[in-house]
Amino acid sequence: MAMNIYQPEELNRFLEEVDVHLAEFTPLLIIGGAAVALGYGIDRATRDIDTWEELPDELAEAVIKARETTKLEIPLHHAAVADAPYEFESRLQQIALQGLKRLVIFVPEKHDLVLMKIIRCYEHDLEAAEAIHSRWTLDFDLLVERYLEEMGHVIGDRKMLDLKMLATVERVFDESKLRTLEVKLKSRK
């Protein structure tokens, strides 16, 4: 089954319709490609709207109604696999999408979002990191600090995760930053 690809405008229109069907203020933490597109204004299509947490019943019902009204079958669901820096929830960014009155959208801070994207590190994840940096300028030192200090809990092969971090830094920054990261990784206890 082929999945549709949705543009940022379609995501926004869909969320506006979800908002119409809510009775009270409802927070929603969006991660992944939708956070890149909606939170950071990167013109990127995505297959879904991933969330950090399960949807409360009222929001799940509003999503169903929005699908009926808009005819957009955008999956909006809790991400099956996601990991983030320890303290990322203390740094969330609220975004203001046009037309929303009750739905309060949050996205991870840009460095945290990039660190979340390195977990998979597919080509589109690298492209997202590169696009965020080109538009919003990532701080290399901060990114590395959070990686070293707040990503130790991530399940999986640490060497593989280090390679993904190296690939991300190589793609986003210059050669000297890559060498700096290699040294920091080797000297890590």
ChimeraX commands (.cxc) that place a marker at each C-alpha (Angstrom):
marker #1 position 0.00,0.00,0.00 radius 0.5
marker #1 position 1.49,3.31,-1.10 radius 0.5
marker #1 position 1.34,6.12,1.40 radius 0.5
marker #1 position 0.48,9.63,0.33 radius 0.5
marker #1 position 2.90,12.50,0.74 radius 0.5
marker #1 position 1.54,15.71,2.24 radius 0.5
marker #1 position 2.82,19.24,1.75 radius 0.5
marker #1 position 3.12,21.68,4.67 radius 0.5
marker #1 position 0.02,23.57,3.45 radius 0.5
marker #1 position -2.03,20.36,3.59 radius 0.5
marker #1 position -0.75,19.59,7.09 radius 0.5
marker #1 position -1.70,23.07,8.24 radius 0.5
marker #1 position -5.17,22.85,6.64 radius 0.5
marker #1 position -5.72,19.46,8.26 radius 0.5
marker #1 position -4.69,20.75,11.71 radius 0.5
marker #1 position -6.98,23.77,11.27 radius 0.5
marker #1 position -9.87,21.36,10.74 radius 0.5
marker #1 position -8.81,19.27,13.76 radius 0.5
marker #1 position -8.89,22.51,15.76 radius 0.5
marker #1 position -12.49,23.20,14.68 radius 0.5
marker #1 position -13.60,19.95,16.31 radius 0.5
marker #1 position -11.98,20.59,19.71 radius 0.5
marker #1 position -13.96,21.96,22.64 radius 0.5
marker #1 position -11.00,23.08,24.76 radius 0.5
marker #1 position -7.32,23.94,24.57 radius 0.5
marker #1 position -5.38,20.83,23.62 radius 0.5
marker #1 position -1.59,20.60,23.52 radius 0.5
marker #1 position 0.06,18.51,20.79 radius 0.5
marker #1 position 3.78,17.75,20.59 radius 0.5
marker #1 position 4.71,17.09,16.96 radius 0.5
marker #1 position 8.00,15.41,16.09 radius 0.5
marker #1 position 9.66,14.13,12.93 radius 0.5
marker #1 position 9.14,15.50,9.44 radius 0.5
marker #1 position 5.98,17.41,10.34 radius 0.5
marker #1 position 7.93,19.28,13.04 radius 0.5
marker #1 position 10.60,20.15,10.48 radius 0.5
marker #1 position 7.98,21.46,8.03 radius 0.5
marker #1 position 5.55,23.20,10.38 radius 0.5
marker #1 position 7.86,24.21,13.21 radius 0.5
marker #1 position 10.83,25.41,11.22 radius 0.5
marker #1 position 9.22,26.47,7.95 radius 0.5
marker #1 position 11.18,24.00,5.86 radius 0.5
marker #1 position 9.32,23.26,2.64 radius 0.5
marker #1 position 9.31,19.47,3.01 radius 0.5
marker #1 position 6.59,16.95,2.41 radius 0.5
marker #1 position 5.93,14.14,4.86 radius 0.5
marker #1 position 3.83,11.00,5.06 radius 0.5
marker #1 position 2.33,11.68,8.48 radius 0.5
marker #1 position 2.22,13.79,11.61 radius 0.5
marker #1 position 4.11,11.96,14.34 radius 0.5
marker #1 position 3.43,12.85,17.95 radius 0.5
marker #1 position 5.48,12.22,21.06 radius 0.5
marker #1 position 2.53,10.98,23.12 radius 0.5
marker #1 position -0.65,9.02,22.56 radius 0.5
marker #1 position -3.58,11.19,21.48 radius 0.5
marker #1 position -6.24,11.92,24.09 radius 0.5
marker #1 position -9.71,10.69,23.10 radius 0.5
marker #1 position -11.10,14.12,22.20 radius 0.5
marker #1 position -8.14,14.81,19.91 radius 0.5
marker #1 position -8.38,11.37,18.28 radius 0.5
marker #1 position -12.05,12.01,17.56 radius 0.5
marker #1 position -11.27,15.46,16.12 radius 0.5
marker #1 position -8.68,13.83,13.81 radius 0.5
marker #1 position -11.32,11.41,12.48 radius 0.5
marker #1 position -13.74,14.28,11.84 radius 0.5
marker #1 position -11.01,16.33,10.14 radius 0.5
marker #1 position -10.25,13.44,7.79 radius 0.5
marker #1 position -13.92,13.25,6.83 radius 0.5
marker #1 position -14.21,17.00,6.27 radius 0.5
marker #1 position -10.93,17.63,4.44 radius 0.5
marker #1 position -10.69,14.29,2.61 radius 0.5
marker #1 position -7.03,14.29,3.71 radius 0.5
marker #1 position -6.13,10.90,5.15 radius 0.5
marker #1 position -3.12,12.24,7.05 radius 0.5
marker #1 position -1.98,9.78,9.69 radius 0.5
marker #1 position -1.68,11.67,13.00 radius 0.5
marker #1 position -0.42,9.28,15.64 radius 0.5
marker #1 position 2.06,8.51,18.37 radius 0.5
marker #1 position 5.42,7.64,16.78 radius 0.5
marker #1 position 6.09,3.93,17.20 radius 0.5
marker #1 position 9.82,4.51,17.61 radius 0.5
marker #1 position 11.26,7.80,18.80 radius 0.5
marker #1 position 13.95,8.94,21.17 radius 0.5
marker #1 position 15.13,12.34,22.28 radius 0.5
marker #1 position 17.66,14.08,24.52 radius 0.5
marker #1 position 16.90,13.74,28.23 radius 0.5
marker #1 position 15.84,17.33,28.82 radius 0.5
marker #1 position 14.16,18.06,25.48 radius 0.5
marker #1 position 10.70,18.62,26.99 radius 0.5
marker #1 position 12.04,21.57,28.99 radius 0.5
marker #1 position 13.03,23.27,25.70 radius 0.5
marker #1 position 9.91,22.77,23.58 radius 0.5
marker #1 position 8.96,25.54,21.16 radius 0.5
marker #1 position 5.34,26.57,20.73 radius 0.5
marker #1 position 4.49,27.37,17.14 radius 0.5
marker #1 position 1.71,29.59,15.88 radius 0.5
marker #1 position -0.07,28.05,12.94 radius 0.5
marker #1 position -2.60,30.12,11.07 radius 0.5
marker #1 position -6.20,29.43,12.02 radius 0.5
marker #1 position -5.67,27.50,15.24 radius 0.5
marker #1 position -7.71,28.56,18.27 radius 0.5
marker #1 position -7.69,25.52,20.58 radius 0.5
marker #1 position -4.95,23.24,19.29 radius 0.5
marker #1 position -1.63,24.31,20.84 radius 0.5
marker #1 position 1.27,22.91,18.82 radius 0.5
marker #1 position 4.74,22.31,20.23 radius 0.5
marker #1 position 7.87,21.05,18.47 radius 0.5
marker #1 position 11.30,20.10,19.79 radius 0.5
marker #1 position 13.92,22.85,19.87 radius 0.5
marker #1 position 16.01,22.71,16.67 radius 0.5
marker #1 position 19.07,20.96,18.17 radius 0.5
marker #1 position 16.87,18.41,19.90 radius 0.5
marker #1 position 14.93,17.76,16.70 radius 0.5
marker #1 position 18.15,17.14,14.76 radius 0.5
marker #1 position 19.33,14.74,17.47 radius 0.5
marker #1 position 16.00,12.93,17.20 radius 0.5
marker #1 position 16.50,12.66,13.43 radius 0.5
marker #1 position 19.94,11.02,13.79 radius 0.5
marker #1 position 18.41,7.97,15.46 radius 0.5
marker #1 position 17.41,6.68,12.01 radius 0.5
marker #1 position 19.68,8.89,9.92 radius 0.5
marker #1 position 18.04,8.12,6.59 radius 0.5
marker #1 position 18.78,10.41,3.67 radius 0.5
marker #1 position 15.67,12.52,4.34 radius 0.5
marker #1 position 16.77,12.88,8.00 radius 0.5
marker #1 position 20.16,14.22,6.87 radius 0.5
marker #1 position 18.42,16.55,4.42 radius 0.5
marker #1 position 16.20,17.81,7.25 radius 0.5
marker #1 position 19.20,18.52,9.49 radius 0.5
marker #1 position 20.91,20.33,6.64 radius 0.5
marker #1 position 17.79,22.40,5.87 radius 0.5
marker #1 position 17.30,23.36,9.53 radius 0.5
marker #1 position 20.95,24.46,9.75 radius 0.5
marker #1 position 20.81,26.45,6.52 radius 0.5
marker #1 position 17.73,28.33,7.70 radius 0.5
marker #1 position 18.21,28.54,11.48 radius 0.5
marker #1 position 21.97,27.91,12.06 radius 0.5
marker #1 position 22.67,25.10,14.46 radius 0.5
marker #1 position 25.28,25.67,17.16 radius 0.5
marker #1 position 27.85,22.88,16.70 radius 0.5
marker #1 position 29.08,22.96,20.30 radius 0.5
marker #1 position 25.56,22.81,21.70 radius 0.5
marker #1 position 24.58,19.96,19.38 radius 0.5
marker #1 position 27.64,17.93,20.41 radius 0.5
marker #1 position 27.16,18.73,24.09 radius 0.5
marker #1 position 23.58,17.48,24.01 radius 0.5
marker #1 position 24.60,14.41,22.06 radius 0.5
marker #1 position 27.30,13.49,24.56 radius 0.5
marker #1 position 25.41,14.43,27.72 radius 0.5
marker #1 position 21.75,13.73,26.91 radius 0.5
marker #1 position 21.65,10.83,24.46 radius 0.5
marker #1 position 23.30,8.11,26.56 radius 0.5
marker #1 position 19.95,6.42,27.19 radius 0.5
marker #1 position 19.24,5.71,23.52 radius 0.5
marker #1 position 18.82,1.99,22.96 radius 0.5
marker #1 position 21.01,0.44,20.33 radius 0.5
marker #1 position 24.60,0.09,19.28 radius 0.5
marker #1 position 26.53,3.14,20.58 radius 0.5
marker #1 position 29.12,2.85,17.78 radius 0.5
marker #1 position 26.36,2.92,15.17 radius 0.5
marker #1 position 24.78,5.97,16.79 radius 0.5
marker #1 position 28.19,7.67,16.85 radius 0.5
marker #1 position 28.55,6.95,13.13 radius 0.5
marker #1 position 25.15,8.51,12.49 radius 0.5
marker #1 position 26.15,11.59,14.49 radius 0.5
marker #1 position 29.38,11.80,12.48 radius 0.5
marker #1 position 27.42,11.51,9.22 radius 0.5
marker #1 position 25.09,14.30,10.33 radius 0.5
marker #1 position 27.96,16.61,11.32 radius 0.5
marker #1 position 29.78,15.85,8.07 radius 0.5
marker #1 position 26.65,16.76,6.11 radius 0.5
marker #1 position 25.77,19.91,8.06 radius 0.5
marker #1 position 29.11,21.43,9.12 radius 0.5
marker #1 position 32.63,21.69,7.70 radius 0.5
marker #1 position 35.53,19.22,7.86 radius 0.5
marker #1 position 37.07,20.84,10.95 radius 0.5
marker #1 position 33.87,20.25,12.95 radius 0.5
marker #1 position 33.86,16.62,11.87 radius 0.5
marker #1 position 37.46,16.22,13.15 radius 0.5
marker #1 position 36.53,17.96,16.41 radius 0.5
marker #1 position 33.64,15.55,16.92 radius 0.5
marker #1 position 35.85,12.54,16.15 radius 0.5
marker #1 position 38.29,13.65,18.87 radius 0.5
marker #1 position 35.48,14.20,21.39 radius 0.5
marker #1 position 34.01,10.78,20.67 radius 0.5
marker #1 position 37.40,9.07,21.09 radius 0.5
marker #1 position 38.09,10.87,24.36 radius 0.5
marker #1 position 34.66,10.08,25.81 radius 0.5
marker #1 position 34.81,7.85,28.85 radius 0.5
marker link #1:1,2 radius 0.2
marker link #1:2,3 radius 0.2
marker link #1:3,4 radius 0.2
marker link #1:4,5 radius 0.2
marker link #1:5,6 radius 0.2
marker link #1:6,7 radius 0.2
marker link #1:7,8 radius 0.2
marker link #1:8,9 radius 0.2
marker link #1:9,10 radius 0.2
marker link #1:10,11 radius 0.2
marker link #1:11,12 radius 0.2
marker link #1:12,13 radius 0.2
marker link #1:13,14 radius 0.2
marker link #1:14,15 radius 0.2
marker link #1:15,16 radius 0.2
marker link #1:16,17 radius 0.2
marker link #1:17,18 radius 0.2
marker link #1:18,19 radius 0.2
marker link #1:19,20 radius 0.2
marker link #1:20,21 radius 0.2
marker link #1:21,22 radius 0.2
marker link #1:22,23 radius 0.2
marker link #1:23,24 radius 0.2
marker link #1:24,25 radius 0.2
marker link #1:25,26 radius 0.2
marker link #1:26,27 radius 0.2
marker link #1:27,28 radius 0.2
marker link #1:28,29 radius 0.2
marker link #1:29,30 radius 0.2
marker link #1:30,31 radius 0.2
marker link #1:31,32 radius 0.2
marker link #1:32,33 radius 0.2
marker link #1:33,34 radius 0.2
marker link #1:34,35 radius 0.2
marker link #1:35,36 radius 0.2
marker link #1:36,37 radius 0.2
marker link #1:37,38 radius 0.2
marker link #1:38,39 radius 0.2
marker link #1:39,40 radius 0.2
marker link #1:40,41 radius 0.2
marker link #1:41,42 radius 0.2
marker link #1:42,43 radius 0.2
marker link #1:43,44 radius 0.2
marker link #1:44,45 radius 0.2
marker link #1:45,46 radius 0.2
marker link #1:46,47 radius 0.2
marker link #1:47,48 radius 0.2
marker link #1:48,49 radius 0.2
marker link #1:49,50 radius 0.2
marker link #1:50,51 radius 0.2
marker link #1:51,52 radius 0.2
marker link #1:52,53 radius 0.2
marker link #1:53,54 radius 0.2
marker link #1:54,55 radius 0.2
marker link #1:55,56 radius 0.2
marker link #1:56,57 radius 0.2
marker link #1:57,58 radius 0.2
marker link #1:58,59 radius 0.2
marker link #1:59,60 radius 0.2
marker link #1:60,61 radius 0.2
marker link #1:61,62 radius 0.2
marker link #1:62,63 radius 0.2
marker link #1:63,64 radius 0.2
marker link #1:64,65 radius 0.2
marker link #1:65,66 radius 0.2
marker link #1:66,67 radius 0.2
marker link #1:67,68 radius 0.2
marker link #1:68,69 radius 0.2
marker link #1:69,70 radius 0.2
marker link #1:70,71 radius 0.2
marker link #1:71,72 radius 0.2
marker link #1:72,73 radius 0.2
marker link #1:73,74 radius 0.2
marker link #1:74,75 radius 0.2
marker link #1:75,76 radius 0.2
marker link #1:76,77 radius 0.2
marker link #1:77,78 radius 0.2
marker link #1:78,79 radius 0.2
marker link #1:79,80 radius 0.2
marker link #1:80,81 radius 0.2
marker link #1:81,82 radius 0.2
marker link #1:82,83 radius 0.2
marker link #1:83,84 radius 0.2
marker link #1:84,85 radius 0.2
marker link #1:85,86 radius 0.2
marker link #1:86,87 radius 0.2
marker link #1:87,88 radius 0.2
marker link #1:88,89 radius 0.2
marker link #1:89,90 radius 0.2
marker link #1:90,91 radius 0.2
marker link #1:91,92 radius 0.2
marker link #1:92,93 radius 0.2
marker link #1:93,94 radius 0.2
marker link #1:94,95 radius 0.2
marker link #1:95,96 radius 0.2
marker link #1:96,97 radius 0.2
marker link #1:97,98 radius 0.2
marker link #1:98,99 radius 0.2
marker link #1:99,100 radius 0.2
marker link #1:100,101 radius 0.2
marker link #1:101,102 radius 0.2
marker link #1:102,103 radius 0.2
marker link #1:103,104 radius 0.2
marker link #1:104,105 radius 0.2
marker link #1:105,106 radius 0.2
marker link #1:106,107 radius 0.2
marker link #1:107,108 radius 0.2
marker link #1:108,109 radius 0.2
marker link #1:109,110 radius 0.2
marker link #1:110,111 radius 0.2
marker link #1:111,112 radius 0.2
marker link #1:112,113 radius 0.2
marker link #1:113,114 radius 0.2
marker link #1:114,115 radius 0.2
marker link #1:115,116 radius 0.2
marker link #1:116,117 radius 0.2
marker link #1:117,118 radius 0.2
marker link #1:118,119 radius 0.2
marker link #1:119,120 radius 0.2
marker link #1:120,121 radius 0.2
marker link #1:121,122 radius 0.2
marker link #1:122,123 radius 0.2
marker link #1:123,124 radius 0.2
marker link #1:124,125 radius 0.2
marker link #1:125,126 radius 0.2
marker link #1:126,127 radius 0.2
marker link #1:127,128 radius 0.2
marker link #1:128,129 radius 0.2
marker link #1:129,130 radius 0.2
marker link #1:130,131 radius 0.2
marker link #1:131,132 radius 0.2
marker link #1:132,133 radius 0.2
marker link #1:133,134 radius 0.2
marker link #1:134,135 radius 0.2
marker link #1:135,136 radius 0.2
marker link #1:136,137 radius 0.2
marker link #1:137,138 radius 0.2
marker link #1:138,139 radius 0.2
marker link #1:139,140 radius 0.2
marker link #1:140,141 radius 0.2
marker link #1:141,142 radius 0.2
marker link #1:142,143 radius 0.2
marker link #1:143,144 radius 0.2
marker link #1:144,145 radius 0.2
marker link #1:145,146 radius 0.2
marker link #1:146,147 radius 0.2
marker link #1:147,148 radius 0.2
marker link #1:148,149 radius 0.2
marker link #1:149,150 radius 0.2
marker link #1:150,151 radius 0.2
marker link #1:151,152 radius 0.2
marker link #1:152,153 radius 0.2
marker link #1:153,154 radius 0.2
marker link #1:154,155 radius 0.2
marker link #1:155,156 radius 0.2
marker link #1:156,157 radius 0.2
marker link #1:157,158 radius 0.2
marker link #1:158,159 radius 0.2
marker link #1:159,160 radius 0.2
marker link #1:160,161 radius 0.2
marker link #1:161,162 radius 0.2
marker link #1:162,163 radius 0.2
marker link #1:163,164 radius 0.2
marker link #1:164,165 radius 0.2
marker link #1:165,166 radius 0.2
marker link #1:166,167 radius 0.2
marker link #1:167,168 radius 0.2
marker link #1:168,169 radius 0.2
marker link #1:169,170 radius 0.2
marker link #1:170,171 radius 0.2
marker link #1:171,172 radius 0.2
marker link #1:172,173 radius 0.2
marker link #1:173,174 radius 0.2
marker link #1:174,175 radius 0.2
marker link #1:175,176 radius 0.2
marker link #1:176,177 radius 0.2
marker link #1:177,178 radius 0.2
marker link #1:178,179 radius 0.2
marker link #1:179,180 radius 0.2
marker link #1:180,181 radius 0.2
marker link #1:181,182 radius 0.2
marker link #1:182,183 radius 0.2
marker link #1:183,184 radius 0.2
marker link #1:184,185 radius 0.2
marker link #1:185,186 radius 0.2
marker link #1:186,187 radius 0.2
marker link #1:187,188 radius 0.2
marker link #1:188,189 radius 0.2
view
